[in-house]
Amino acid sequence: MGGSRIRFAVRVGLMSDRLVEERLSRIAEQVAQAQRNSEATERVREQADSLEVEGTSKGGEVTVVVDAAGRVRDVRFTAASQVLSPSQLSAAVMEAIDTGRRDAATRIHAIVDRHIGADTGLGQAMLEAYEQMAGPKVGATRRAQQAEESRNKRRSAPPGLIFPGM
């Protein structure tokens, strides 16, 4: 009976050693993966920090430079912009910003995909962070503003009267 207890203890000890080795191996792989993720994240950040993208209005009157977060860094007007009305010029500026932001978002997506993988959890989190930094799309913001103005016009009409376009 004494001999079977010793064999049992030895077997349990060997099993425990294998489990410990497997766990340590998994931990080592997780640490290595975390290091690779950290290095890839740094490469994405470096490339994103230096990213500047031009966006131009369809008519070429306005060109803007935006960064990875969609912030406007420069605005340039061509001679063609001088014949635009203020509202047309405003629309051209907004169009150029929107074009630049879309291009910047496309490039950020490519950078993240190249270094991390856009379909990974980390890649998706990074893309979401850049989208949040960029804020709402310019066109979406203008549409929301126009919808709000339209709602306000409807509220200002006297009850019972319907005006065309309201």
VEXROBA-889685 format. One record per atom (N, C-alpha, C): residue in three letters; x, y, z. Coordinates in pm, 1 decimal, m for minus. Example, Ala and Ser with C-alpha at 12.3 -4.5 7.8 and 13.67 -1.06 7.14 Angstrom:
BEGIN
NODE:aa:x:y:z
NODE:ALA:1319.0:m569.0:780.0
NODE:ALA:1230.0:m450.0:780.0
NODE:ALA:1320.0:m330.0:780.0
NODE:SER:1285.0:m225.0:708.0
NODE:SER:1367.0:m106.0:714.0
NODE:SER:1290.0:3.0:787.0
***
This chain:
BEGIN
NODE:aa:x:y:z
NODE:MET:81.3:m118.8:0.0
NODE:MET:0.0:0.0:0.0
NODE:MET:86.1:125.9:0.0
NODE:GLY:194.0:123.7:71.2
NODE:GLY:283.5:237.7:75.7
NODE:GLY:341.7:268.2:m59.6
NODE:GLY:368.6:165.7:m143.9
NODE:GLY:427.2:187.0:m275.8
NODE:GLY:330.5:253.6:m371.7
NODE:SER:201.3:223.8:m361.9
NODE:SER:104.5:283.9:m453.8
NODE:SER:86.5:433.0:m426.0
NODE:ARG:102.5:472.3:m302.7
NODE:ARG:93.1:615.7:m269.5
NODE:ARG:209.0:691.4:m332.2
NODE:ILE:323.7:633.3:m332.9
NODE:ILE:440.4:700.1:m390.2
NODE:ILE:422.7:713.9:m541.0
NODE:ARG:376.8:607.4:m607.9
NODE:ARG:355.9:614.4:m752.0
NODE:ARG:250.4:718.9:m786.6
NODE:PHE:144.0:727.2:m707.9
NODE:PHE:38.3:825.1:m731.6
NODE:PHE:94.7:966.4:m718.7
NODE:ALA:173.7:990.4:m618.0
NODE:ALA:233.0:1122.8:m596.3
NODE:ALA:325.4:1159.3:m712.0
NODE:VAL:400.2:1062.5:m762.4
NODE:VAL:491.3:1088.5:m873.4
NODE:VAL:411.1:1121.2:m998.7
NODE:ARG:304.7:1045.0:m1025.5
NODE:ARG:222.0:1071.7:m1143.5
NODE:ARG:157.6:1210.2:m1135.5
NODE:VAL:103.9:1246.1:m1021.0
NODE:VAL:43.4:1377.9:m1003.1
NODE:VAL:149.6:1485.4:m1022.0
NODE:GLY:269.4:1461.9:m969.8
NODE:GLY:377.9:1558.1:m984.8
NODE:GLY:414.8:1578.2:m1130.6
NODE:LEU:421.5:1471.6:m1209.5
NODE:LEU:453.2:1483.0:m1351.4
NODE:LEU:342.3:1555.4:m1426.9
NODE:MET:217.5:1523.2:m1392.1
NODE:MET:104.2:1588.7:m1456.2
NODE:MET:106.1:1737.3:m1424.8
NODE:SER:132.4:1771.5:m1301.9
NODE:SER:136.8:1911.9:m1262.2
NODE:SER:248.8:1984.1:m1334.6
NODE:ASP:364.2:1919.3:m1349.4
NODE:ASP:476.3:1981.6:m1419.8
NODE:ASP:440.0:2010.7:m1565.3
NODE:ARG:373.3:1916.1:m1630.6
NODE:ARG:332.6:1938.4:m1769.5
NODE:ARG:232.0:2052.6:m1781.1
NODE:LEU:136.4:2056.2:m1690.4
NODE:LEU:37.7:2164.6:m1692.4
NODE:LEU:104.2:2299.6:m1669.1
NODE:VAL:197.3:2301.8:m1575.5
NODE:VAL:269.0:2426.0:m1546.8
NODE:VAL:348.5:2469.1:m1669.6
NODE:GLU:416.7:2373.8:m1733.2
NODE:GLU:493.9:2406.2:m1853.5
NODE:GLU:403.7:2458.0:m1965.3
NODE:GLU:287.5:2394.3:m1984.1
NODE:GLU:194.1:2439.8:m2086.9
NODE:GLU:144.9:2581.0:m2056.3
NODE:ARG:111.9:2605.7:m1932.0
NODE:ARG:63.9:2738.9:m1893.5
NODE:ARG:173.1:2843.5:m1910.7
NODE:LEU:294.5:2808.8:m1869.8
NODE:LEU:405.4:2902.7:m1886.8
NODE:LEU:432.2:2929.7:m2034.8
NODE:SER:419.1:2827.2:m2116.2
NODE:SER:437.5:2843.0:m2260.1
NODE:SER:330.1:2935.7:m2318.2
NODE:ARG:204.8:2918.0:m2274.7
NODE:ARG:96.4:3006.1:m2321.4
NODE:ARG:119.2:3149.6:m2276.0
NODE:ILE:164.3:3166.6:m2153.4
NODE:ILE:192.3:3301.1:m2101.4
NODE:ILE:304.7:3365.4:m2182.0
NODE:ALA:409.0:3287.9:m2210.9
NODE:ALA:520.7:3340.7:m2290.0
NODE:ALA:472.4:3382.9:m2429.0
NODE:GLU:383.9:3304.8:m2490.7
NODE:GLU:329.4:3340.2:m2622.1
NODE:GLU:243.4:3466.0:m2613.0
NODE:GLN:165.0:3479.0:m2506.1
NODE:GLN:82.9:3599.3:m2488.5
NODE:GLN:169.7:3723.7:m2470.3
NODE:VAL:278.3:3709.5:m2395.9
NODE:VAL:370.9:3821.7:m2376.7
NODE:VAL:434.7:3859.3:m2510.9
NODE:ALA:475.4:3758.8:m2587.6
NODE:ALA:535.3:3785.0:m2719.1
NODE:ALA:434.1:3852.6:m2812.1
NODE:GLN:307.6:3807.8:m2808.2
NODE:GLN:203.3:3869.4:m2891.2
NODE:GLN:178.1:4013.5:m2847.5
NODE:ALA:177.5:4038.1:m2718.0
NODE:ALA:159.8:4174.8:m2667.6
NODE:ALA:274.2:4264.4:m2715.4
NODE:GLN:395.1:4212.0:m2716.5
NODE:GLN:510.2:4288.7:m2764.8
NODE:GLN:496.1:4319.5:m2914.2
NODE:ARG:453.1:4218.5:m2992.4
NODE:ARG:432.4:4241.0:m3136.2
NODE:ARG:323.2:4345.8:m3159.2
NODE:ASN:214.3:4337.0:m3081.2
NODE:ASN:105.9:4435.1:m3092.7
NODE:ASN:154.9:4575.2:m3058.6
NODE:SER:236.7:4585.2:m2955.2
NODE:SER:290.1:4714.9:m2914.1
NODE:SER:376.0:4775.3:m3025.2
NODE:GLU:461.5:4694.3:m3084.7
NODE:GLU:547.6:4742.1:m3193.5
NODE:GLU:464.8:4782.5:m3315.7
NODE:ALA:363.7:4702.3:m3348.3
NODE:ALA:278.2:4733.8:m3463.2
NODE:ALA:197.8:4860.8:m3437.0
NODE:THR:149.3:4876.1:m3315.2
NODE:THR:74.6:4996.3:m3278.4
NODE:THR:162.3:5119.6:m3291.0
NODE:GLU:286.5:5108.5:m3251.4
NODE:GLU:379.7:5220.4:m3263.0
NODE:GLU:404.1:5256.0:m3410.2
NODE:ARG:416.6:5155.6:m3496.6
NODE:ARG:435.3:5182.6:m3640.0
NODE:ARG:312.8:5254.0:m3697.9
NODE:VAL:193.7:5209.2:m3657.9
NODE:VAL:70.7:5274.8:m3704.1
NODE:VAL:69.6:5419.6:m3657.4
NODE:ARG:100.4:5441.4:m3530.8
NODE:ARG:98.7:5576.9:m3475.5
NODE:ARG:197.5:5667.4:m3548.7
NODE:GLU:318.4:5617.4:m3573.7
NODE:GLU:419.4:5697.4:m3644.1
NODE:GLU:372.2:5736.0:m3784.1
NODE:GLN:315.6:5639.9:m3855.5
NODE:GLN:269.0:5669.5:m3991.3
NODE:GLN:147.5:5761.6:m3989.7
NODE:ALA:58.6:5740.7:m3894.0
NODE:ALA:m60.0:5826.5:m3884.0
NODE:ALA:m21.4:5968.8:m3845.7
NODE:ASP:76.2:5982.3:m3756.2
NODE:ASP:119.2:6116.3:m3714.2
NODE:ASP:176.4:6196.9:m3830.1
NODE:SER:236.1:6130.7:m3926.3
NODE:SER:296.3:6202.8:m4039.1
NODE:SER:202.3:6212.2:m4159.6
NODE:LEU:83.5:6154.4:m4147.7
NODE:LEU:m9.7:6152.3:m4260.6
NODE:LEU:m73.9:6289.3:m4282.7
NODE:GLU:m66.1:6337.6:m4403.0
NODE:GLU:m138.3:6456.8:m4446.7
NODE:GLU:m196.9:6425.7:m4583.3
NODE:VAL:m324.0:6456.9:m4598.7
NODE:VAL:m396.2:6422.6:m4720.5
NODE:VAL:m462.9:6548.2:m4775.6
NODE:GLU:m458.1:6564.3:m4906.4
NODE:GLU:m526.6:6676.2:m4970.6
NODE:GLU:m664.4:6632.7:m5016.7
NODE:GLY:m758.6:6722.7:m5000.1
NODE:GLY:m893.0:6704.3:m5053.2
NODE:GLY:m926.1:6826.0:m5137.1
NODE:THR:m983.3:6803.5:m5253.0
NODE:THR:m1012.7:6913.6:m5344.2
NODE:THR:m1160.1:6910.8:m5381.6
NODE:SER:m1219.8:7028.4:m5392.6
NODE:SER:m1359.0:7037.1:m5436.4
NODE:SER:m1368.6:6988.5:m5581.0
NODE:LYS:m1488.8:6947.7:m5621.1
NODE:LYS:m1506.6:6892.3:m5756.1
NODE:LYS:m1463.9:6989.9:m5864.5
NODE:GLY:m1490.5:7117.2:m5844.0
NODE:GLY:m1454.5:7217.0:m5943.7
NODE:GLY:m1310.7:7263.3:m5934.1
NODE:GLY:m1238.2:7215.1:m5832.8
NODE:GLY:m1098.5:7250.9:m5815.7
NODE:GLY:m1075.2:7389.0:m5756.8
NODE:GLU:m1180.9:7452.4:m5704.8
NODE:GLU:m1166.3:7587.7:m5651.1
NODE:GLU:m1095.8:7590.6:m5516.1
NODE:VAL:m1111.3:7482.4:m5439.7
NODE:VAL:m1059.0:7478.0:m5302.9
NODE:VAL:m985.2:7346.7:m5280.9
NODE:THR:m869.7:7355.4:m5216.6
NODE:THR:m794.9:7236.8:m5173.7
NODE:THR:m763.3:7253.7:m5026.2
NODE:VAL:m788.0:7148.4:m4950.0
NODE:VAL:m754.4:7150.0:m4807.6
NODE:VAL:m655.2:7038.6:m4779.4
NODE:VAL:m581.5:7054.2:m4671.7
NODE:VAL:m492.9:6948.9:m4622.5
NODE:VAL:m547.5:6908.4:m4486.5
NODE:VAL:m571.7:6778.0:m4469.2
NODE:VAL:m618.7:6726.3:m4340.7
NODE:VAL:m519.8:6623.0:m4289.1
NODE:ASP:m518.1:6606.4:m4156.0
NODE:ASP:m431.3:6504.9:m4096.4
NODE:ASP:m509.3:6375.5:m4076.5
NODE:ALA:m447.4:6278.6:m4010.6
NODE:ALA:m508.4:6146.8:m3991.6
NODE:ALA:m638.9:6154.1:m3914.6
NODE:ALA:m650.9:6252.9:m3826.4
NODE:ALA:m772.3:6268.0:m3746.6
NODE:ALA:m876.8:6352.8:m3818.3
NODE:GLY:m847.7:6396.5:m3940.1
NODE:GLY:m943.4:6475.1:m4015.2
NODE:GLY:m940.1:6623.8:m3984.3
NODE:ARG:m840.9:6667.3:m3905.4
NODE:ARG:m829.3:6809.8:m3873.1
NODE:ARG:m772.4:6885.0:m3992.9
NODE:VAL:m830.5:6999.7:m4021.2
NODE:VAL:m785.0:7081.2:m4134.0
NODE:VAL:m655.4:7150.3:m4095.2
NODE:ARG:m552.5:7131.9:m4176.9
NODE:ARG:m420.7:7191.1:m4152.5
NODE:ARG:m390.7:7307.2:m4246.5
NODE:ASP:m456.8:7309.9:m4362.3
NODE:ASP:m432.4:7417.4:m4457.9
NODE:ASP:m551.1:7425.8:m4552.9
NODE:VAL:m578.1:7546.3:m4602.5
NODE:VAL:m682.1:7569.0:m4702.8
NODE:VAL:m622.1:7658.6:m4810.7
NODE:ARG:m639.5:7616.0:m4936.5
NODE:ARG:m588.9:7696.1:m5048.4
NODE:ARG:m703.5:7719.8:m5147.2
NODE:PHE:m709.2:7842.8:m5198.0
NODE:PHE:m812.1:7880.6:m5294.1
NODE:PHE:m746.0:7911.3:m5427.9
NODE:THR:m806.7:7862.9:m5535.6
NODE:THR:m756.3:7896.2:m5669.1
NODE:THR:m829.8:8020.4:m5718.7
NODE:ALA:m786.5:8072.1:m5831.2
NODE:ALA:m852.1:8189.2:m5890.2
NODE:ALA:m999.2:8160.5:m5920.1
NODE:ALA:m1031.0:8035.9:m5950.0
NODE:ALA:m1169.9:7998.8:m5980.2
NODE:ALA:m1262.7:8022.6:m5861.3
NODE:SER:m1208.6:8024.7:m5740.6
NODE:SER:m1292.6:8045.6:m5621.7
NODE:SER:m1344.1:8188.7:m5612.5
NODE:GLN:m1280.5:8281.8:m5681.6
NODE:GLN:m1318.4:8422.9:m5672.7
NODE:GLN:m1452.8:8453.0:m5737.9
NODE:VAL:m1498.6:8368.3:m5826.1
NODE:VAL:m1627.4:8392.0:m5891.8
NODE:VAL:m1743.3:8323.2:m5819.4
NODE:LEU:m1714.1:8249.8:m5712.9
NODE:LEU:m1819.0:8179.4:m5639.0
NODE:LEU:m1888.8:8273.4:m5542.6
NODE:SER:m2017.5:8249.3:m5524.2
NODE:SER:m2091.4:8322.9:m5421.6
NODE:SER:m2045.9:8270.6:m5285.5
NODE:PRO:m2074.6:8342.2:m5178.5
NODE:PRO:m2035.0:8292.9:m5046.0
NODE:PRO:m2088.2:8152.9:m5015.1
NODE:SER:m2213.1:8126.3:m5051.2
NODE:SER:m2267.6:7992.7:m5022.5
NODE:SER:m2200.6:7885.9:m5108.7
NODE:GLN:m2167.9:7919.9:m5234.0
NODE:GLN:m2097.4:7824.3:m5319.9
NODE:GLN:m1956.0:7799.2:m5268.0
NODE:LEU:m1890.2:7904.9:m5222.6
NODE:LEU:m1755.6:7890.1:m5167.7
NODE:LEU:m1758.7:7804.0:m5041.8
NODE:SER:m1857.6:7828.8:m4957.8
NODE:SER:m1873.3:7747.6:m4836.8
NODE:SER:m1892.6:7600.6:m4872.6
NODE:ALA:m1979.2:7574.8:m4970.2
NODE:ALA:m2003.8:7436.4:m5013.1
NODE:ALA:m1876.4:7373.7:m5069.4
NODE:ALA:m1798.0:7450.8:m5144.8
NODE:ALA:m1673.2:7398.4:m5201.8
NODE:ALA:m1573.2:7365.0:m5091.9
NODE:VAL:m1563.9:7450.6:m4990.0
NODE:VAL:m1473.5:7423.7:m4877.2
NODE:VAL:m1517.0:7296.8:m4805.2
NODE:MET:m1645.7:7285.4:m4776.8
NODE:MET:m1695.7:7167.3:m4705.7
NODE:MET:m1674.6:7040.5:m4788.4
NODE:GLU:m1694.4:7050.9:m4918.2
NODE:GLU:m1673.1:6936.6:m5007.2
NODE:GLU:m1526.0:6893.1:m5005.6
NODE:ALA:m1435.4:6989.9:m5009.3
NODE:ALA:m1292.2:6958.2:m5005.8
NODE:ALA:m1254.5:6892.7:m4873.3
NODE:ILE:m1308.9:6943.3:m4763.4
NODE:ILE:m1281.3:6883.9:m4631.9
NODE:ILE:m1332.4:6740.8:m4627.9
NODE:ASP:m1455.3:6721.0:m4675.0
NODE:ASP:m1514.5:6587.2:m4675.0
NODE:ASP:m1430.9:6491.1:m4759.2
NODE:THR:m1385.5:6536.3:m4875.5
NODE:THR:m1301.6:6453.4:m4962.7
NODE:THR:m1170.3:6417.5:m4892.8
NODE:GLY:m1107.2:6515.7:m4830.4
NODE:GLY:m982.2:6490.8:m4758.2
NODE:GLY:m1000.7:6393.8:m4643.4
NODE:ARG:m1108.4:6411.1:m4568.3
NODE:ARG:m1134.3:6320.6:m4455.4
NODE:ARG:m1159.5:6177.8:m4502.1
NODE:ARG:m1234.9:6162.5:m4609.1
NODE:ARG:m1259.9:6026.9:m4660.3
NODE:ARG:m1129.9:5961.4:m4704.3
NODE:ASP:m1045.9:6037.5:m4773.3
NODE:ASP:m917.1:5984.1:m4818.9
NODE:ASP:m827.9:5950.5:m4699.5
NODE:ALA:m826.7:6036.6:m4597.9
NODE:ALA:m746.5:6009.5:m4477.7
NODE:ALA:m795.7:5882.5:m4409.0
NODE:ALA:m927.4:5865.9:m4398.8
NODE:ALA:m983.2:5745.6:m4335.6
NODE:ALA:m944.6:5620.3:m4413.7
NODE:THR:m946.3:5629.5:m4546.3
NODE:THR:m906.7:5516.0:m4630.4
NODE:THR:m760.1:5480.6:m4607.3
NODE:ARG:m676.5:5582.2:m4599.2
NODE:ARG:m533.1:5557.2:m4577.8
NODE:ARG:m505.7:5502.1:m4438.5
NODE:ILE:m574.6:5553.1:m4337.6
NODE:ILE:m557.9:5500.0:m4201.7
NODE:ILE:m599.8:5353.7:m4198.7
NODE:HIS:m710.3:5321.9:m4264.3
NODE:HIS:m756.4:5183.0:m4269.8
NODE:HIS:m648.4:5094.4:m4331.4
NODE:ALA:m586.6:5139.7:m4439.2
NODE:ALA:m480.9:5061.6:m4505.0
NODE:ALA:m359.3:5045.1:m4414.2
NODE:ILE:m322.7:5150.6:m4341.7
NODE:ILE:m207.3:5143.3:m4250.4
NODE:ILE:m235.0:5043.5:m4138.8
NODE:VAL:m353.6:5052.5:m4078.4
NODE:VAL:m389.8:4960.3:m3970.1
NODE:VAL:m394.7:4818.1:m4023.6
NODE:ASP:m453.5:4799.6:m4140.0
NODE:ASP:m463.5:4665.5:m4197.4
NODE:ASP:m325.6:4606.9:m4225.2
NODE:ARG:m234.2:4688.3:m4274.9
NODE:ARG:m99.1:4641.3:m4307.3
NODE:ARG:m23.1:4597.0:m4182.4
NODE:HIS:m33.0:4671.6:m4074.9
NODE:HIS:50.4:4645.3:m3957.8
NODE:HIS:m17.3:4560.5:m3850.3
NODE:ILE:m149.0:4566.5:m3842.2
NODE:ILE:m218.4:4497.6:m3733.5
NODE:ILE:m324.4:4402.4:m3785.4
NODE:GLY:m393.3:4445.4:m3889.8
NODE:GLY:m507.1:4370.3:m3941.2
NODE:GLY:m634.3:4443.3:m3901.5
NODE:ALA:m705.2:4496.3:m3999.9
NODE:ALA:m826.1:4573.9:m3971.6
NODE:ALA:m937.1:4486.8:m3915.4
NODE:ASP:m927.1:4355.3:m3935.4
NODE:ASP:m1031.5:4265.6:m3887.3
NODE:ASP:m1002.2:4209.5:m3748.0
NODE:THR:m889.9:4248.4:m3688.6
NODE:THR:m858.5:4202.4:m3553.0
NODE:THR:m924.3:4295.3:m3451.1
NODE:GLY:m935.9:4249.7:m3330.2
NODE:GLY:m992.8:4333.1:m3224.4
NODE:GLY:m914.0:4460.7:m3204.0
NODE:LEU:m781.5:4448.5:m3201.1
NODE:LEU:m696.5:4566.0:m3183.5
NODE:LEU:m710.0:4660.9:m3302.4
NODE:GLY:m711.4:4606.5:m3422.6
NODE:GLY:m725.2:4689.1:m3542.4
NODE:GLY:m857.6:4763.3:m3544.7
NODE:GLN:m965.5:4695.0:m3510.2
NODE:GLN:m1096.8:4759.2:m3507.3
NODE:GLN:m1101.6:4868.7:m3401.7
NODE:ALA:m1040.1:4843.4:m3286.3
NODE:ALA:m1037.0:4945.2:m3180.5
NODE:ALA:m960.1:5069.0:m3226.5
NODE:MET:m850.1:5048.3:m3297.0
NODE:MET:m772.2:5162.3:m3346.9
NODE:MET:m851.2:5240.7:m3451.2
NODE:LEU:m918.3:5171.5:m3541.6
NODE:LEU:m997.4:5240.2:m3643.6
NODE:LEU:m1110.8:5320.3:m3580.1
NODE:GLU:m1175.1:5263.1:m3479.0
NODE:GLU:m1281.0:5335.4:m3408.1
NODE:GLU:m1225.6:5460.1:m3340.4
NODE:ALA:m1106.3:5450.2:m3283.5
NODE:ALA:m1044.7:5566.3:m3217.5
NODE:ALA:m1018.2:5677.6:m3318.5
NODE:TYR:m967.9:5642.2:m3436.5
NODE:TYR:m943.4:5744.4:m3538.9
NODE:TYR:m1074.7:5804.9:m3588.3
NODE:GLU:m1179.0:5723.0:m3600.7
NODE:GLU:m1309.5:5775.2:m3642.9
NODE:GLU:m1363.6:5874.2:m3540.5
NODE:GLN:m1346.7:5842.7:m3411.9
NODE:GLN:m1393.1:5933.8:m3307.0
NODE:GLN:m1315.2:6064.4:m3309.6
NODE:MET:m1184.9:6056.5:m3332.9
NODE:MET:m1104.6:6179.3:m3340.3
NODE:MET:m1149.4:6266.3:m3456.7
NODE:ALA:m1185.4:6204.1:m3568.4
NODE:ALA:m1224.8:6279.8:m3687.5
NODE:ALA:m1359.9:6346.8:m3669.1
NODE:GLY:m1441.7:6295.9:m3579.1
NODE:GLY:m1573.1:6355.6:m3558.1
NODE:GLY:m1669.0:6315.9:m3668.7
NODE:PRO:m1787.8:6376.4:m3667.3
NODE:PRO:m1887.0:6340.3:m3769.0
NODE:PRO:m1841.6:6383.6:m3907.7
NODE:LYS:m1890.0:6313.8:m4005.9
NODE:LYS:m1858.0:6348.5:m4144.2
NODE:LYS:m1912.7:6487.5:m4174.0
NODE:VAL:m1839.7:6563.2:m4252.2
NODE:VAL:m1880.8:6700.5:m4283.4
NODE:VAL:m2018.2:6701.2:m4347.9
NODE:GLY:m2039.0:6619.6:m4448.9
NODE:GLY:m2168.5:6614.4:m4516.3
NODE:GLY:m2279.6:6574.9:m4421.3
NODE:ALA:m2251.3:6480.3:m4333.0
NODE:ALA:m2351.6:6436.7:m4236.4
NODE:ALA:m2386.7:6550.8:m4142.0
NODE:THR:m2287.8:6629.5:m4102.7
NODE:THR:m2312.1:6742.2:m4013.9
NODE:THR:m2399.6:6846.1:m4083.2
NODE:ARG:m2370.4:6875.7:m4209.2
NODE:ARG:m2451.2:6973.9:m4283.3
NODE:ARG:m2593.2:6923.5:m4301.4
NODE:ARG:m2610.7:6794.2:m4331.6
NODE:ARG:m2745.4:6739.5:m4347.4
NODE:ARG:m2821.6:6748.7:m4216.1
NODE:ALA:m2754.2:6720.5:m4104.8
NODE:ALA:m2819.7:6730.4:m3974.4
NODE:ALA:m2860.1:6875.1:m3946.2
NODE:GLN:m2773.0:6968.2:m3980.1
NODE:GLN:m2802.9:7109.6:m3959.2
NODE:GLN:m2921.7:7152.4:m4046.2
NODE:GLN:m2924.2:7110.2:m4171.2
NODE:GLN:m3034.8:7145.2:m4259.9
NODE:GLN:m3165.8:7083.8:m4211.0
NODE:ALA:m3159.6:6961.2:m4161.5
NODE:ALA:m3279.7:6897.0:m4108.1
NODE:ALA:m3331.0:6972.6:m3985.9
NODE:GLU:m3240.3:7016.0:m3899.8
NODE:GLU:m3278.8:7093.2:m3781.5
NODE:GLU:m3341.9:7225.9:m3822.3
NODE:GLU:m3284.6:7294.3:m3921.5
NODE:GLU:m3341.4:7420.4:m3969.9
NODE:GLU:m3480.6:7397.9:m4027.3
NODE:SER:m3497.3:7288.2:m4099.1
NODE:SER:m3627.4:7255.8:m4156.2
NODE:SER:m3729.9:7231.4:m4045.6
NODE:ARG:m3690.3:7159.7:m3940.7
NODE:ARG:m3781.1:7135.3:m3827.5
NODE:ARG:m3818.9:7266.7:m3759.6
NODE:ASN:m3722.3:7355.7:m3744.2
NODE:ASN:m3749.5:7484.7:m3680.6
NODE:ASN:m3846.8:7567.5:m3763.9
NODE:LYS:m3836.2:7562.9:m3896.5
NODE:LYS:m3929.3:7635.4:m3983.3
NODE:LYS:m4070.5:7582.3:m3964.4
NODE:ARG:m4083.8:7451.7:m3955.5
NODE:ARG:m4216.6:7391.6:m3937.6
NODE:ARG:m4277.8:7436.6:m3806.1
NODE:ARG:m4197.1:7445.3:m3701.9
NODE:ARG:m4247.6:7485.9:m3570.6
NODE:ARG:m4293.5:7631.6:m3570.7
NODE:SER:m4232.6:7714.7:m3657.1
NODE:SER:m4265.9:7856.6:m3655.8
NODE:SER:m4394.1:7887.6:m3733.3
NODE:ALA:m4447.6:7792.7:m3808.9
NODE:ALA:m4570.8:7816.4:m3883.2
NODE:ALA:m4689.1:7819.1:m3786.8
NODE:PRO:m4783.1:7909.9:m3808.4
NODE:PRO:m4900.7:7914.5:m3721.0
NODE:PRO:m4978.3:7783.5:m3730.7
NODE:PRO:m5040.7:7740.4:m3619.9
NODE:PRO:m5116.3:7614.9:m3622.2
NODE:PRO:m5227.3:7620.0:m3727.1
NODE:GLY:m5244.6:7511.6:m3795.8
NODE:GLY:m5352.1:7499.4:m3892.3
NODE:GLY:m5317.0:7548.9:m4031.7
NODE:LEU:m5206.7:7619.5:m4046.3
NODE:LEU:m5167.0:7667.8:m4178.1
NODE:LEU:m5054.5:7580.9:m4232.8
NODE:ILE:m5061.8:7550.9:m4359.2
NODE:ILE:m4957.2:7470.9:m4422.7
NODE:ILE:m4895.4:7554.7:m4532.8
NODE:PHE:m4766.0:7567.4:m4527.3
NODE:PHE:m4693.9:7643.0:m4628.6
NODE:PHE:m4613.4:7546.0:m4713.5
NODE:PRO:m4610.8:7567.0:m4844.5
NODE:PRO:m4529.9:7478.4:m4929.8
NODE:PRO:m4383.2:7481.3:m4887.0
NODE:GLY:m4322.3:7365.6:m4888.8
NODE:GLY:m4180.0:7354.8:m4853.7
NODE:GLY:m4155.2:7347.5:m4704.8
NODE:MET:m4260.6:7343.0:m4624.0
NODE:MET:m4239.9:7334.0:m4478.4
NODE:MET:m4288.9:7202.2:m4427.3
***
